[in-house]
Amino acid sequence: MVPASLALAQDAAAPEALPAEVAAAADTIPAAATVIGQDLNLWVLILHASIPVQLVMALLVLGSIASWMIIFRKKAQLDGARRSADQFEEKFWSGVDLSAMFREATKPERSIGGLEAIFEAGFREFARLRQKRGVDTRTQLEGAQRAMRAQLSREMDDLEHNLEFLANVGSISPYVGLFGTVWGIMISFQGLANVKEATIATVAPGISEALVATAMGLFAAIPAVWAYNRYATKVERMNSRYEAFAEEFSSILQRQSHAEEH
């Protein structure tokens, strides 16, 4: 039999007999958990990411900033175009003399756009052709319609400006962020080649840094897609409104020409 005192001495010495690797792992796990708990915030993840991933993040941030600038400017532009169209149509259909409206629209100090610019272009061409000898009513109307279509096209180009950029940011940003994530994960797994025993504490920080790129890609894409869909719908409505006015104004010019002939 082993004396009780000897057994107690062996039990007390057992912790000291643990292998050095096990003792080192036991000491490392709490430390790694502490580091992860302290360092897993957005700013630290960005700073610790690899250079290619940081470049991807910077590109996404720039795209997001540019998108928000376009979103605010386009909202102000479309709201202004709608208010201007409301004011002009209210005045136009109130029975004001067309010649008086044309003179007001062509004042040097005024800058016109939207429906007023379409009206000015059509009436200017109509009046110019009417002053020429030998030009029939049909030619006058066709000239006015061509002038209004050309001005309408210019107005729509102005309203659609930068919408393509929003569409590109909305469609490309998730893939750019995914590229950064894939690259970061590749770097993380490549770093495990020099580690004898891989644990979640070893892999988690690198993967978290990589996933930030995907999150930033979605952050840039979602507002851009929403704004593009919303503003494209508004632009289409303004286009329909402009076209309807051009048709109605052509009918007014036609009636006025027939009245003058008779």
DAUR-V371460 format. One record per residue. N is the residue number from 1. RES is the residue in one letter. SS is DSSP state (~ for helix, > for strand, _ for the rest). PHI is phi in degrees with one decimal (none if undefined). NEAR is the number of other C-alpha atoms within 8 Angstrom. Layout:
# DAUR-V371460
<<N:RES:SS:PHI:NEAR> <N:RES:SS:PHI:NEAR>>
This chain:
# DAUR-V371460
<<1:M:_:none:2> <2:V:_:-91.3:5> <3:P:_:-59.5:6> <4:A:~:-61.6:6> <5:S:~:-64.9:6> <6:L:~:-69.5:8> <7:A:~:-62.8:9> <8:L:~:-62.5:8> <9:A:~:-65.9:8> <10:Q:~:-68.1:8> <11:D:~:-62.9:8> <12:A:~:-68.1:7> <13:A:~:-86.5:8> <14:A:~:-60.2:8> <15:P:~:-57.6:7> <16:E:~:-72.8:5> <17:A:~:-87.6:6> <18:L:_:-61.7:8> <19:P:_:-60.9:6> <20:A:~:-64.7:6> <21:E:~:-64.5:6> <22:V:~:-65.4:8> <23:A:~:-63.8:9> <24:A:~:-66.0:8> <25:A:~:-64.5:8> <26:A:~:-64.1:8> <27:D:~:-76.2:8> <28:T:~:-79.1:8> <29:I:~:-59.7:9> <30:P:~:-61.6:8> <31:A:~:-64.9:8> <32:A:~:-63.6:9> <33:A:~:-62.2:9> <34:T:~:-66.0:8> <35:V:~:-63.9:8> <36:I:~:-62.6:10> <37:G:~:-63.4:7> <38:Q:~:-88.2:7> <39:D:~:-98.6:8> <40:L:_:-79.1:9> <41:N:_:-130.2:7> <42:L:~:-59.8:7> <43:W:~:-65.0:6> <44:V:~:-66.6:9> <45:L:~:-62.5:14> <46:I:~:-66.9:10> <47:L:~:-66.4:7> <48:H:~:-87.8:7> <49:A:_:-70.4:12> <50:S:_:-71.3:8> <51:I:~:-59.7:6> <52:P:~:-59.4:8> <53:V:~:-67.2:14> <54:Q:~:-64.3:11> <55:L:~:-64.8:8> <56:V:~:-62.3:12> <57:M:~:-62.6:12> <58:A:~:-63.7:8> <59:L:~:-63.1:8> <60:L:~:-68.0:14> <61:V:~:-64.7:10> <62:L:~:-62.9:8> <63:G:~:-63.4:10> <64:S:~:-66.4:13> <65:I:~:-62.3:8> <66:A:~:-61.9:8> <67:S:~:-63.1:14> <68:W:~:-66.5:10> <69:M:~:-62.8:8> <70:I:~:-65.8:10> <71:I:~:-60.2:10> <72:F:~:-68.1:8> <73:R:~:-66.4:8> <74:K:~:-67.3:10> <75:K:~:-63.4:9> <76:A:~:-63.8:8> <77:Q:~:-65.8:9> <78:L:~:-69.3:11> <79:D:~:-64.2:8> <80:G:~:-65.4:8> <81:A:~:-64.6:9> <82:R:~:-67.2:9> <83:R:~:-64.2:8> <84:S:~:-63.0:10> <85:A:~:-65.3:11> <86:D:~:-62.1:8> <87:Q:~:-65.3:8> <88:F:~:-68.7:10> <89:E:~:-64.8:8> <90:E:~:-61.8:8> <91:K:~:-73.0:9> <92:F:~:-64.6:8> <93:W:_:-85.8:7> <94:S:_:-83.4:6> <95:G:_:96.9:6> <96:V:_:-70.6:9> <97:D:_:-61.7:6> <98:L:~:-65.0:6> <99:S:~:-64.7:6> <100:A:~:-65.9:8> <101:M:~:-64.3:9> <102:F:~:-66.1:12> <103:R:~:-62.8:8> <104:E:~:-68.0:7> <105:A:~:-70.3:11> <106:T:_:-96.8:8> <107:K:_:-64.7:7> <108:P:_:-61.3:5> <109:E:_:-80.7:4> <110:R:_:-97.5:7> <111:S:_:-118.4:5> <112:I:_:-107.0:7> <113:G:_:-165.2:8> <114:G:_:67.5:12> <115:L:~:-61.9:11> <116:E:~:-64.8:11> <117:A:~:-67.3:11> <118:I:~:-65.8:16> <119:F:~:-60.8:12> <120:E:~:-63.0:11> <121:A:~:-65.7:12> <122:G:~:-66.7:14> <123:F:~:-68.0:10> <124:R:~:-63.2:10> <125:E:~:-67.9:12> <126:F:~:-63.1:12> <127:A:~:-67.4:8> <128:R:~:-65.8:8> <129:L:~:-71.1:11> <130:R:~:-68.7:9> <131:Q:_:-76.6:6> <132:K:_:-82.0:7> <133:R:_:-83.1:5> <134:G:_:78.6:4> <135:V:_:-97.1:9> <136:D:_:-79.3:6> <137:T:~:-64.4:9> <138:R:~:-61.7:6> <139:T:~:-64.4:9> <140:Q:~:-61.3:13> <141:L:~:-66.8:12> <142:E:~:-64.2:8> <143:G:~:-64.1:12> <144:A:~:-63.9:15> <145:Q:~:-66.1:11> <146:R:~:-63.1:9> <147:A:~:-63.6:12> <148:M:~:-68.7:13> <149:R:~:-64.5:10> <150:A:~:-64.3:8> <151:Q:~:-68.4:11> <152:L:~:-62.1:13> <153:S:~:-62.5:8> <154:R:~:-65.4:8> <155:E:~:-64.5:10> <156:M:~:-70.5:10> <157:D:~:-61.4:8> <158:D:~:-67.9:7> <159:L:~:-70.7:10> <160:E:~:-84.6:10> <161:H:_:-59.7:7> <162:N:_:76.7:7> <163:L:~:-66.3:10> <164:E:~:-62.8:8> <165:F:~:-64.1:8> <166:L:~:-61.9:14> <167:A:~:-63.4:11> <168:N:~:-66.9:9> <169:V:~:-63.1:15> <170:G:~:-65.3:14> <171:S:~:-91.1:10> <172:I:~:-94.2:9> <173:S:~:-54.6:14> <174:P:~:-59.2:12> <175:Y:~:-72.9:9> <176:V:~:-63.7:12> <177:G:~:-62.8:17> <178:L:~:-65.3:11> <179:F:~:-61.0:8> <180:G:~:-62.3:15> <181:T:~:-66.8:15> <182:V:~:-60.9:9> <183:W:~:-63.2:11> <184:G:~:-63.6:15> <185:I:~:-68.0:11> <186:M:~:-59.7:8> <187:I:~:-63.6:10> <188:S:~:-63.8:11> <189:F:~:-71.4:9> <190:Q:~:-66.3:7> <191:G:~:-69.6:8> <192:L:~:-75.9:9> <193:A:~:-64.4:7> <194:N:~:-94.3:5> <195:V:_:-106.3:7> <196:K:_:-70.2:5> <197:E:_:-130.6:4> <198:A:_:-88.7:8> <199:T:_:-125.0:6> <200:I:~:-61.6:6> <201:A:~:-66.8:10> <202:T:~:-81.5:8> <203:V:~:-88.5:12> <204:A:~:-56.9:8> <205:P:~:-60.4:11> <206:G:~:-64.9:13> <207:I:~:-66.9:12> <208:S:~:-63.0:9> <209:E:~:-61.5:13> <210:A:~:-69.3:16> <211:L:~:-68.6:9> <212:V:~:-60.9:12> <213:A:~:-62.6:15> <214:T:~:-64.6:14> <215:A:~:-61.8:9> <216:M:~:-68.8:12> <217:G:~:-63.1:15> <218:L:~:-68.1:11> <219:F:~:-63.0:9> <220:A:~:-79.5:16> <221:A:~:-80.2:15> <222:I:~:-61.1:9> <223:P:~:-63.0:11> <224:A:~:-65.7:16> <225:V:~:-65.3:13> <226:W:~:-60.9:8> <227:A:~:-66.3:10> <228:Y:~:-62.5:11> <229:N:~:-62.0:8> <230:R:~:-67.3:8> <231:Y:~:-73.9:11> <232:A:~:-62.7:10> <233:T:~:-66.4:8> <234:K:~:-64.9:9> <235:V:~:-64.0:12> <236:E:~:-64.4:8> <237:R:~:-66.1:8> <238:M:~:-65.0:9> <239:N:~:-62.7:10> <240:S:~:-63.3:8> <241:R:~:-66.7:8> <242:Y:~:-64.4:12> <243:E:~:-64.1:9> <244:A:~:-63.1:8> <245:F:~:-64.3:9> <246:A:~:-61.0:13> <247:E:~:-66.8:8> <248:E:~:-66.5:8> <249:F:~:-67.3:9> <250:S:~:-62.5:11> <251:S:~:-65.2:8> <252:I:~:-65.2:8> <253:L:~:-63.5:9> <254:Q:~:-64.6:10> <255:R:~:-64.2:8> <256:Q:~:-65.3:8> <257:S:~:-66.5:9> <258:H:~:-65.7:9> <259:A:~:-66.3:7> <260:E:~:-69.4:6> <261:E:~:-69.6:5> <262:H:_:-93.7:4>>
